[in-house]
């Protein structure tokens, strides 16, 4: 065998190894970029494992499953990150989400929240009912019971406003009603001053169901510009708001 033939054969053997090595570097770089955007966590489940991947319940488009898994697409980054913190700390109860949140690093909670916040959400165009107990409570409240309109914090179209006031439009009706029930039972305690606990306990079961249906049917849209009262620091003393920060000491 000539020297040239020996060199050619060795080159053919080494070439796949070089390609594998090069691909490994490229894949690692791509994976790092996915981690930075949170997409890898959403698709793989991060340290929670593939069986707990976010998309399996919340969908590839982040619009949820129409039942117990809410839409995440287009929600406020700060709100979603705070909810994952709430699950991890036990201030918000849900067996699967608690298990997942505890296994995600704080950085992964932030990046996966950023990923879902970046997904597009097109507001609905259907006509929303303007009468009925759900519409009345949401848009006008009930002064006789000290209930301010839900629209004050969550927007007239359910568009939300900042990390303390999540968007409600386009969420499953059953999910929204269930959250009010969890507030009432103190199974969800990640609002300052137990504001939502107070509100939920002033509502009757039929009103809770009606509010869920009405808010779910709102078109949603781009969140309102956040006011100072929507920030975590300012909202702690504002009893109107459903915020995402932990309760103040002594409020539990």
C-alpha positions as CSV (number, residue, x, y, z in Angstrom):
1,X,0.0,0.0,0.0
2,X,1.4,3.4,-0.9
3,X,1.9,6.2,1.5
4,X,-0.8,8.2,-0.3
5,X,-3.3,5.4,0.1
6,X,-2.5,5.0,3.8
7,X,-3.0,8.7,4.4
8,X,-6.3,8.7,2.5
9,X,-7.7,5.7,4.5
10,X,-6.6,7.3,7.8
11,X,-8.3,10.5,6.7
12,X,-11.6,8.7,6.0
13,X,-11.5,7.1,9.5
14,X,-10.8,10.4,11.2
15,X,-13.3,12.5,9.3
16,X,-16.4,11.1,11.0
17,X,-14.7,11.7,14.4
18,X,-14.0,15.3,13.5
19,X,-17.6,15.8,12.3
20,X,-19.0,14.3,15.5
21,X,-16.7,16.6,17.5
22,X,-17.7,19.6,15.5
23,X,-21.4,18.8,15.8
24,X,-21.1,18.4,19.5
25,X,-19.7,21.9,19.8
26,X,-22.5,23.2,17.6
27,X,-25.2,21.4,19.6
28,X,-23.9,22.6,22.9
29,X,-23.9,26.2,21.6
30,X,-27.5,25.8,20.3
31,X,-28.6,24.2,23.6
32,X,-27.2,27.2,25.5
33,X,-29.2,29.5,23.4
34,X,-32.3,27.5,24.0
35,X,-31.7,27.6,27.7
36,X,-31.3,31.4,27.6
37,X,-34.7,31.8,25.9
38,X,-36.4,29.1,28.1
39,X,-37.5,27.1,25.1
40,X,-35.4,24.1,26.1
41,X,-36.9,24.1,29.5
42,X,-40.4,24.3,28.1
43,X,-39.8,21.4,25.7
44,X,-37.7,19.2,28.0
45,X,-38.9,19.9,31.5
46,X,-35.5,20.8,32.6
47,X,-34.4,19.0,35.8
48,X,-38.1,18.0,36.3
49,X,-37.7,15.6,33.4
50,X,-39.3,15.1,30.0
51,X,-42.5,13.7,31.5
52,X,-43.0,17.1,33.1
53,X,-42.3,19.2,30.1
54,X,-44.3,22.4,30.1
55,X,-45.7,22.0,26.6
56,X,-47.3,18.6,27.5
57,X,-50.0,20.5,29.4
58,X,-49.8,24.1,28.2
59,X,-49.3,23.3,24.5
60,X,-46.7,24.2,22.0
61,X,-48.4,27.5,21.5
62,X,-48.7,28.2,25.2
63,X,-52.5,28.4,25.0
64,X,-53.2,25.7,27.6
65,X,-55.6,22.7,27.2
66,X,-58.9,24.5,27.7
67,X,-59.4,22.9,31.1
68,X,-57.0,22.9,34.1
69,X,-53.9,24.1,32.4
70,X,-54.1,27.8,31.8
71,X,-52.8,29.7,28.8
72,X,-49.3,31.1,29.3
73,X,-48.7,32.8,25.9
74,X,-48.4,36.5,26.3
75,X,-48.7,36.6,30.0
76,X,-46.5,39.0,32.0
77,X,-43.0,37.6,32.6
78,X,-42.9,38.8,36.2
79,X,-46.3,37.3,37.0
80,X,-45.3,33.8,35.7
81,X,-42.0,33.8,37.4
82,X,-43.6,34.8,40.7
83,X,-46.1,31.9,40.3
84,X,-43.3,29.4,39.8
85,X,-41.7,30.8,43.0
86,X,-45.1,30.4,44.7
87,X,-45.3,26.8,43.8
88,X,-41.8,26.1,44.9
89,X,-42.4,27.8,48.3
90,X,-45.7,26.1,48.8
91,X,-47.7,29.3,48.8
92,X,-49.6,28.1,45.8
93,X,-50.9,24.5,45.9
94,X,-50.8,22.1,43.0
95,X,-49.1,18.7,43.3
96,X,-47.6,18.5,39.8
97,X,-46.6,22.2,39.6
98,X,-45.1,22.2,43.1
99,X,-43.0,19.1,42.1
100,X,-41.8,20.8,38.9
101,X,-41.1,24.2,40.3
102,X,-39.0,22.8,43.1
103,X,-36.8,21.1,40.6
104,X,-36.3,24.1,38.3
105,X,-33.5,26.5,39.2
106,X,-34.4,30.2,39.8
107,X,-32.7,31.0,36.5
108,X,-34.8,28.3,34.7
109,X,-38.0,29.6,36.2
110,X,-37.1,33.0,34.9
111,X,-36.1,31.9,31.4
112,X,-39.1,29.6,30.8
113,X,-41.3,32.5,31.9
114,X,-39.6,34.8,29.5
115,X,-40.2,32.2,26.7
116,X,-43.9,31.9,27.3
117,X,-44.2,35.7,27.7
118,X,-42.7,36.1,24.2
119,X,-45.3,33.8,22.5
120,X,-48.0,35.6,20.6
121,X,-51.5,35.8,21.8
122,X,-54.2,37.2,19.5
123,X,-57.1,38.8,21.3
124,X,-60.5,37.2,20.6
125,X,-63.0,39.1,18.5
126,X,-66.2,37.5,19.8
127,X,-68.9,39.7,21.4
128,X,-68.8,39.5,25.1
129,X,-72.0,39.4,27.2
130,X,-72.7,42.8,28.8
131,X,-75.4,41.6,31.3
132,X,-75.6,38.9,34.0
133,X,-74.0,38.5,37.4
134,X,-70.6,37.8,36.0
135,X,-70.5,41.0,33.9
136,X,-71.9,43.1,36.7
137,X,-69.4,42.0,39.3
138,X,-66.4,42.1,36.9
139,X,-67.2,45.6,35.4
140,X,-69.0,47.3,38.3
141,X,-68.3,45.3,41.5
142,X,-70.7,45.5,44.5
143,X,-70.1,48.4,46.8
144,X,-72.6,47.0,49.4
145,X,-70.1,44.2,50.0
146,X,-67.0,46.2,49.6
147,X,-66.2,44.5,46.2
148,X,-64.4,46.7,43.7
149,X,-64.8,45.8,40.0
150,X,-62.3,43.1,38.8
151,X,-61.7,45.4,35.9
152,X,-59.9,47.9,38.2
153,X,-56.9,45.5,38.4
154,X,-57.4,43.0,35.5
155,X,-58.6,45.4,32.8
156,X,-62.0,45.9,31.3
157,X,-61.0,43.5,28.5
158,X,-59.2,41.1,30.8
159,X,-55.9,42.2,29.5
160,X,-54.2,42.5,32.8
161,X,-51.6,45.0,33.8
162,X,-48.1,44.2,35.1
163,X,-46.8,41.3,37.3
164,X,-49.5,41.8,40.0
165,X,-52.5,41.8,37.8
166,X,-52.6,38.8,35.4
167,X,-54.6,38.7,32.2
168,X,-57.8,36.8,32.6
169,X,-59.2,37.0,29.0
170,X,-58.8,33.7,27.1
171,X,-58.2,31.6,30.2
172,X,-60.4,28.5,30.8
173,X,-63.5,29.3,32.7
174,X,-63.1,26.3,35.0
175,X,-59.5,27.3,35.8
176,X,-60.5,30.8,36.8
177,X,-63.3,29.6,39.0
178,X,-61.0,27.0,40.6
179,X,-58.5,29.8,41.4
180,X,-61.1,31.8,43.3
181,X,-62.0,28.6,45.2
182,X,-58.3,28.1,46.0
183,X,-58.0,31.6,47.3
184,X,-61.1,31.1,49.5
185,X,-59.7,27.9,51.0
186,X,-56.3,29.6,51.5
187,X,-54.7,27.0,49.3
188,X,-53.2,29.9,47.3
189,X,-51.6,32.5,49.5
190,X,-49.2,34.5,47.3
191,X,-50.9,37.8,47.3
192,X,-50.0,40.7,49.8
193,X,-52.5,41.1,52.6
194,X,-54.6,38.1,51.6
195,X,-56.6,40.4,49.3
196,X,-57.9,37.6,47.1
197,X,-58.8,35.6,50.2
198,X,-61.0,38.5,51.3
199,X,-62.6,38.9,47.9
200,X,-63.2,35.2,47.2
201,X,-65.0,34.7,50.6
202,X,-67.5,37.5,49.8
203,X,-68.6,35.6,46.6
204,X,-71.2,32.9,46.4
205,X,-70.5,29.7,44.5
206,X,-72.8,30.8,41.6
207,X,-71.0,34.1,41.4
208,X,-67.6,32.4,41.3
209,X,-68.8,30.3,38.4
210,X,-70.4,33.3,36.6
211,X,-67.2,35.3,37.0
212,X,-65.1,32.4,35.6
213,X,-67.3,32.2,32.5
214,X,-67.5,35.9,32.0
215,X,-63.7,36.6,32.4
216,X,-62.8,33.6,30.3
217,X,-64.8,35.1,27.4
218,X,-63.1,38.5,27.5
219,X,-60.9,39.3,24.5
220,X,-57.7,40.0,26.4
221,X,-55.1,41.9,24.5
222,X,-52.0,43.8,25.2
223,X,-51.6,44.5,29.0
224,X,-52.2,48.0,30.1
225,X,-49.1,50.1,31.0
226,X,-48.2,49.2,34.5
227,X,-48.9,51.9,37.1
228,X,-46.9,52.5,40.3
229,X,-49.6,50.6,42.2
230,X,-48.9,47.5,40.1
231,X,-45.3,47.2,41.2
232,X,-44.5,44.8,44.1
233,X,-43.4,47.4,46.5
234,X,-46.3,49.8,45.9
235,X,-49.0,47.1,45.7
236,X,-48.3,45.7,49.2
237,X,-50.5,48.4,50.7
238,X,-53.2,48.4,48.0
239,X,-56.1,46.2,49.1
240,X,-57.6,46.2,45.6
241,X,-55.0,44.1,44.0
242,X,-54.4,40.4,43.2
243,X,-50.6,40.5,43.3
244,X,-48.0,37.8,43.0
245,X,-45.6,38.8,45.7
246,X,-45.5,36.8,49.0
247,X,-47.8,38.1,51.8
248,X,-46.5,40.5,54.3
249,X,-45.4,39.1,57.6
250,X,-48.3,38.8,60.0
251,X,-50.8,38.7,57.2
252,X,-51.1,34.9,57.1
